[in-house]
Each structure stands twice: as C-alpha cells, then as structure tokens.
Amino acid sequence: MRPSGRQLNQMRNVSFERGFSKHAEGSCLVKFGDTHVLCTASLEERVPPWLRNAGKGWVTAEYGMLPRATGERMRREASSGKQSGRTQEIQRLIGRSLRAVVDLEALGERQISVDCDVIQADGGTRTASITGAWIALHDCLKWMEARSMVKTDKVLKDHVAAISCGIFADQPVIDLDYLEDSSAETDANFVMTGTGGIVEIQGTAEGKPFSQDEFLTLMDLARNGIGDLVEMQKSTITG
C-alpha cells in the first residue's frame, strides 16, 4: 500500500494554470499533488555570445526552490554566492528537455529563458518543472506569433513531459511523492515527447540493483503516465 493510498499506476492530481504571471510572455503554475512550481517564459532579443550570427536562437532554463518550499527553511542559494550541484543539474535537464522539441532556427536569433521556481516541494519537482515549462514556452511562442515574430507550429515540434517512477516497498509505482522518494529502493525520472521519443532517463538504485525486467516495468508506467500528461497539456492549451 502506498502512503497516499494511490494505486501503483495512479499519478497525483495534476493541474495547470496558464497566465499565472502578469508580466511574463508565457507562464504556468503546475501542480503535481502538493508539489507546486511556477514556470515563467521570458523572451530576450539576444542570444548567447557563442551563438551570435549563427542564424538560430536558444532556449534555456533556471531552477530554484523558495526558502520555505520544504519543511524547514532553506538558505537562498544567492546568499551563499553559488548554486548547488543539484540545482545546476536540474536546470540543465529542463533546458535540454525543452530544446529537444524546439526548432532553434525557426526561433530566430532570440533567447527564451524559462524560470522554474518551486513554491512547495513534495517530490518530483524536476518532472513537474519540465511538464509545466512546456506550457509556459508554448504560450511565450503564442505571444510572439500574435506579434508576427514566429509561427508556433514551426518552432515547437512536439510536446515534452516528464514523470518519476520507482520501486517502493518492492512494488513499481509512478509519480513518487516525498515519502516514497525518500525511501524508494529504485528512483527514476523519465522525459519523453508527445510522439513517444525518449529525451532522457535518470535511474538510480538506492539499495539493491534493479533488474532489466523491473526497468521495463517502470518504463511502461512512465510511458503511460507521460501520455496522460501530454493529453492534459493539449487540453490546457486549447481550453
């Protein structure tokens, strides 16, 4: 039995609130159960120096957790003068995931920066960030399209979403909350496109190694879960 009472293949309640931020070109408040992340997409009429005059743009991401996103106050990373290795790894993952479904040449010599700020954490912050960031990016491109800057369907090639899966109490489960994640025997994050392409898989055995059969079971859980998330994204942007 899962601590939450959910079925093995049951995700937490997921919701997307578009246009949450007044000033951002695209924004989305995404909730995976008690994990809440604000994703904002900002257009910048510039590219990194190494991309100047290359005829294409860039999509990047930053990630952070507010001090009371967790049970005890965390010190702001800015006050220590550097980001943690975990923060850097997660924001690079978000950026890679978004770029996997973007035609950078069609974007033109512009940069879209997606900020993912964790308001409340209960496991799966990186997967919620990726899934919500796609909606913020989509809406930023729609803002640009309304101003005849790009055509969204030319820039955005596919959906992308992510979900965690793992082995908890000897059972394969999807969308781990903190209680499950902190004591899982195996923990994995899957990032996939709407057409089923694999962008990235992160898997770790916290105790005994997991088998190929167990991995394939987790993969099936993730594929079904991401399929559901993509359908939710579609409903959100057309609603």
N, C-alpha and C positions, 0 to 999 in steps of 0.2 A: 504494500500500500504506500502510495506517495504521501508525503506530509500534507500536501494540499488537498488530497482526496481525488486528484485528477486521474483519468485513465492513462495508461502508458503512452498512448499516441495522442494525447489531448494537450494542445497548447494552452497557455494562459489566455485570458481575454485580451484581444489586440484592438487598438483603436488608433486612428489618425485624425488630427485636427489641422486642416490646412489654414494658411494665412494667420498663424498664431502671432507672428511678429509684425508690427505695423510697418517697420522701415525696410525690412529685408525684401529683396526681389522674389524670393521664394522661402517659405518656412512651413514647418510641420512639427506639431507636438505629437510624438509617438509614445504609446503606452503598451508595454508587454506586461500585463498584470501590474505589479507595484513598481516596475522599472519604467521611469518616465524620462524621456530625452527630448530636449528642444533642438531641432535641426534647422539652421538658417543658411540659405544660399545667397552669396553676395557676388555681384558682377563687378569686375575690375577691368578697366580698359588698358590692360597691360599684360605682359607675360613675364615669366622668369627670365633673367638676363640670358641664360643659355638657350632660350627659345626665340629670341628676337630675330625677326626677318626670316623665320622658318616657315611661315605660312600656315601655322596651326596654333591652337590655343592649349589651355591646360585646365585640368580640374584637380583641386587639392582639398585636403580636409584637415581640420584641427579638432581635437577631442579633449574634454576636460570634465572633471567632477566638481560640483559645488561642495563647499566645506561640510554641509550637513546632508549630503546625499546618502550618507550611511549612518549607522547607529551612533557613532562618535564623530565629533568634528575633526575633519582632516585639514591640515595646513594647506593653504593655497600654494600651488607649485611656483607661482610667480614670486612669492615671498622668499622662496629658497633660491631663486635665481636660475633654476633649470627644471626641465621636465623630467619625469621619471622614465625609465626604460619602458615600462608598461604603457604609459601614455603615448610615447613615440611609436611604439609597435602598433597600437590600436589605430591611431590616426593614419598611419601609412596603409594599414589594411583597408580602412574606409576609402581612402583616396584610390587605391588600386582597384577596389571593387567598383567604384563609380566609373573610373576610366575604362574599365572593361566593356562598358556598354555605350561609350561616347565616341563619336567621330570627331576627333580633335581638329581635323582640317575644316570640317563643316562649321565648327565653332568659330573659326577665325582667330585672329591674334588677340584673344581676350582670355582672362582667367576667371573661373568661378571657384570661389572658396566656400566650402561647406563647413560650418561650425556645428559640432555636436556637443551640447552641454548637458551632462547628466544631472537632472534635478533630484531624482530619487533612484536609488540603486537597490535592486533585489535579484541580481543575477542576469546575465545576458545583455549587458549594456552595449557591447560592441555589435551584437546581432541586431538589436533594436535600432542602434545608430545607423547602420547600413541601410536597413529597410526604410526608416524614416527619411534618411538623407536622399534616397532616390526621389521621393515625392517633392522634397524641397528643391532638388535640382530640376525636376520636371517643371515645377511652377516658375522657377527662375527663367527657364528657356521659354516658357509661355509668355512671360513678361517681355522678354526680348523679341519674341515673334510678333507681339502686339505693336512693337515699335519698328517692325520690318528689319530687324537685325539678323535673325536666323529663322530657319524653319525647324520647328521642334522635331518633326519626324525624320529630318535629315541628320540632326545632331545625335538624338537619343535613339540608339539602335535596338534596345531591348530593356526589359525590366531587370532589376537585380534585387535580391533579398537574401536574408541570412537567418539561420536558426541554430541553436545549440542542441546537441543530443549527447547522451551519455549512458553509462551503466551505473545505476543506483540500486543498492540492495539486491544486486545480482540480476536486475531487470533493465532492459533497454528502455529509455524514456526520452521524451522530446521536451525542449524548452525548459531547461532546468532553472528553478529559482535558487536563491542563495542557499537555503538549507540543503538542497540536493547537490548543488555545485560544490559546496564546501566539503562534502563527504562522499562524492562520487568516486567509484573505482576507475572510471574512464570518463574523460571530458573531451568533447569535440565541438568545433564550430564549422558550419558548412555555409559557403557562399555560392549561390547559383543564379543563373539568369532565368528569365521567364521561359525561354525555349529549352531549358534543361542543361545548358552548358555549365561546367564546373569552373568557378573562378578561383576558389581557394578552399582548402580543407586543413584545419588545425586539429590534431588529435593527440591526446596525452594519456598514458596510463598512470594513474596516481598510485596504484598499488600493483597488483599483478598485471602482466601484459595482456592485452586483449587479442582475440583471435581474428582471422580473416572473416570468418562467418559472423562474428559479432560486429565487425566493422561494416559489413554489407547490410546487416540489420539496421544499424544506425544510419547508414546511407539511405536506405529505403524510407526510414522515418523522416529524415531531413528532406528528401525529395518531395514527399507528400506534403510536409509542413510548408515548404517554400512555395509549392504550387498553390496552397491556400493563401499564403501571404501575397503572392502576385495577384491573385483574384481580388483580394482586398484592396491592393493598390489600384487596380483597374477601376473598381467600384468607387474608390475615393476620388480619383481624378476626373471621373465622368459624372459624379453625383452633383 
